[in-house]
Amino acid sequence: MSRDYRTASLSVADRSMLDYVAKLTREPWAMLEADVEDLREAGFEDAAILDIAQVAAYFAFVNRLADGLGVELEARWEDVDP
């Protein structure tokens, strides 16, 4: 799932959420009310939809800020030689 969520066995709600986040991340200018409606139809309430959008937007913001400042990522624990 970490490489491509579209190949994973997910609930309708999880797939809908990830489709929304992927579109918001890759094509924010293309977002439509229909994208929010899809989340509602999948069972998300407006407060949860706001949370989804805020987390996706914050993650994008922090990553772009780090990239713009040339911040180097720390090695992941499993990538460190003992």
trRosetta pair geometry for C-beta under 8 A, 3 or more apart (Angstrom, degrees):
i j d omega theta_ij theta_ji phi_ij phi_ji
1 4 7.6 -106 -148 74 31 37
1 5 5.3 40 -163 -106 82 63
1 7 7.6 -153 -96 70 51 80
1 8 4.1 31 -96 -70 96 145
1 10 8.0 110 -121 -63 124 111
3 7 7.9 -9 83 36 93 127
4 7 5.0 57 99 5 106 107
4 8 7.8 174 102 -19 60 87
5 8 5.4 -53 -159 21 51 119
5 10 6.8 26 176 -39 95 148
5 15 7.5 170 141 -117 109 64
5 18 4.8 -102 116 172 159 157
5 22 7.8 -146 44 -55 125 128
6 15 7.9 82 -113 -140 56 100
10 14 4.1 -120 -178 89 112 120
10 15 4.6 140 95 -55 124 86
10 18 7.2 -34 173 12 172 136
11 14 4.6 93 53 9 82 101
11 15 6.9 -153 88 -3 41 86
12 15 6.0 -59 -146 40 28 108
12 16 6.1 30 155 -21 64 111
12 42 5.4 -159 130 -136 92 94
12 43 7.9 99 93 1 105 112
13 16 5.7 -57 -146 37 27 112
13 17 6.3 28 156 -19 64 107
13 42 4.5 141 -107 160 59 107
13 43 5.2 -49 -94 48 119 116
13 44 6.9 136 -148 -48 101 89
14 17 5.7 -54 -147 36 30 112
14 18 6.3 23 158 -13 65 108
15 18 5.9 -59 -145 42 30 106
15 19 6.1 35 154 -23 66 106
15 42 8.0 -153 66 -128 74 142
16 19 5.7 -52 -146 34 28 113
16 20 6.4 31 153 -20 62 106
16 38 5.6 -165 -154 144 109 97
16 39 5.8 155 144 -101 117 54
16 41 7.7 -158 -131 76 155 84
16 42 3.7 -141 37 -62 165 161
16 44 7.6 -152 105 -11 127 119
17 20 5.7 -57 -153 35 29 113
17 21 6.3 24 153 -15 66 108
17 39 6.8 78 -88 -121 62 100
17 42 7.2 -147 -39 106 74 154
17 44 7.2 121 -81 -60 97 141
17 52 5.8 -127 -148 -129 98 139
18 21 5.6 -51 -140 40 35 110
18 22 6.1 39 157 -22 66 105
19 22 5.9 -54 -146 36 27 111
19 23 6.4 23 156 -14 62 107
19 38 7.4 -69 88 129 127 146
20 23 6.1 -62 -152 39 27 106
20 24 6.2 24 154 -17 65 111
20 35 5.7 126 -122 176 89 101
20 36 8.0 88 -131 -85 130 41
20 38 6.9 -179 -71 83 105 117
20 39 5.7 21 -62 -66 155 113
20 52 6.5 37 100 143 134 137
20 56 8.0 -134 118 -38 86 161
21 24 5.6 -54 -141 40 31 112
21 25 6.1 31 157 -20 65 109
21 52 6.6 -111 -69 176 99 99
21 56 4.6 -159 -136 -98 90 134
22 25 5.8 -58 -147 38 27 111
22 26 6.0 2 164 1 65 115
23 26 6.3 -67 -133 50 26 94
23 27 5.6 -48 -167 55 67 96
23 30 6.7 -102 -177 84 103 107
23 31 6.6 129 129 -89 110 77
23 35 6.4 -132 86 -127 148 138
24 27 7.8 -64 -92 65 10 55
24 28 5.6 42 -164 -100 53 77
24 31 6.1 39 -98 -80 73 127
24 35 7.9 143 -58 158 89 150
24 53 6.6 -158 -129 -127 161 73
24 56 5.1 66 94 129 135 148
24 57 7.2 -76 157 -64 126 76
25 28 7.5 51 -75 -56 4 89
25 56 6.1 -111 -60 -175 91 110
25 60 5.9 -173 -125 -80 79 123
27 30 4.0 -5 144 23 117 121
27 31 7.5 160 110 -41 78 67
28 31 6.0 -22 -165 -16 47 114
31 35 5.3 -82 -155 31 75 153
32 35 5.3 121 59 -8 65 94
32 36 8.0 -131 105 7 50 82
33 36 5.6 -54 -161 38 47 110
33 37 6.2 51 142 -23 73 105
34 37 5.2 -51 -143 38 37 117
34 38 6.4 49 153 -28 65 96
35 38 5.7 -43 -154 24 31 115
35 39 7.2 31 147 -15 58 100
36 39 5.7 -52 -159 33 39 112
36 40 6.6 40 145 -19 68 102
36 49 6.0 69 -146 -169 89 147
37 40 5.4 -51 -148 35 38 113
37 41 6.2 39 153 -19 68 104
38 41 5.7 -54 -147 38 30 111
38 42 6.4 29 152 -18 63 107
39 42 5.6 -58 -149 38 33 111
39 44 4.3 -40 162 48 92 134
39 48 7.8 -162 163 101 120 99
39 49 5.0 118 115 -104 148 108
39 52 7.1 -157 -135 45 148 158
40 43 7.8 135 178 2 30 8
40 44 6.1 -87 -88 67 35 77
40 45 7.9 63 -120 -107 75 23
40 46 7.8 8 -93 -67 103 65
40 49 7.2 -23 -61 -58 74 140
44 48 4.5 -129 -161 89 93 123
44 49 5.1 113 134 -59 126 84
44 52 7.2 -18 -154 -16 154 139
45 48 5.1 92 55 10 72 103
45 49 7.2 -135 99 -7 36 90
46 49 5.4 -54 -146 36 35 114
46 50 6.4 39 154 -21 66 101
47 50 5.7 -51 -152 34 32 113
47 51 6.6 36 148 -20 63 103
48 51 5.4 -50 -151 35 37 115
48 52 6.4 41 150 -22 66 102
49 52 5.6 -48 -148 33 34 114
49 53 6.4 30 154 -15 65 106
50 53 5.9 -57 -147 40 30 108
50 54 6.1 28 156 -18 66 110
51 54 5.8 -58 -143 39 28 109
51 55 6.2 25 161 -17 65 108
52 55 6.2 -58 -147 36 24 106
52 56 6.4 20 157 -13 62 111
53 56 6.0 -60 -147 40 28 109
53 57 6.0 24 158 -16 66 113
54 57 5.8 -58 -141 41 28 108
54 58 6.0 27 160 -20 65 109
55 58 5.9 -54 -142 37 27 110
55 59 6.3 29 157 -20 62 107
56 59 5.9 -57 -149 35 27 111
56 60 6.5 26 154 -16 63 107
57 60 5.7 -56 -149 38 31 111
57 61 6.2 35 152 -22 65 108
58 61 5.5 -53 -146 36 32 115
58 62 6.2 29 158 -17 67 106
59 62 6.1 -55 -145 37 27 107
59 63 6.4 24 157 -15 62 110
60 63 6.0 -61 -148 40 28 109
60 64 6.2 22 158 -15 66 110
61 64 6.0 -63 -147 40 25 105
61 65 6.2 27 156 -20 64 109
62 65 5.6 -53 -146 36 29 114
62 66 6.3 29 156 -17 64 106
63 66 5.8 -54 -146 38 30 109
63 67 6.2 29 155 -17 65 108
64 67 5.6 -51 -141 40 33 111
64 68 6.0 35 157 -21 65 109
65 68 5.8 -57 -144 38 26 111
65 69 6.4 9 160 -4 62 111
66 69 6.2 -68 -146 46 27 99
66 71 4.0 -78 -159 51 83 127
66 73 7.9 64 159 -70 141 78
67 70 7.6 34 -178 -72 30 30
67 71 7.5 -67 -55 39 23 85
75 79 4.8 -129 -178 87 98 115
75 80 5.3 118 116 -69 130 87
76 79 4.6 84 60 6 83 109
76 80 7.5 -146 92 -19 44 85
77 80 6.0 -53 -157 17 35 114
